[in-house]
């Protein structure tokens, strides 16, 4: 690869690869590996994100014995009926908090429908 890279600087990468019978993709892959990776860009927290105290309050409600087997949608609806909406600002917020804790288990593929005529 070093020879292809050096020759490519004078005659061009495509011509160097043809002359040395090296796939161009392999040369580019080699060049990409030898370059240092760019540092991850800083991403500020969204202005409407929940504060850590609000996240903990939502987690405490979602982890409570009463709601441990319920989906965030059900928890939110129950708390809304009880007039205690402040503990979980929204269903989306509950999902975001659970995703942040790697606890979200919903999603994925649905079960296949039964075949017609099958018993």
Secondary structure, 3 states (H helix, E strand, C coil): CHHHHHHHHHHCHHHHHHHHCCCHHHHHHHHHHHCCCCCCCCCCCCCCCCCHHHHHHHHHHHHCCCCCCCCHHHHHHHHHHCCCHHHCCCHHHHHHHHHHCCCCCCCCCCCCCCCCCCC
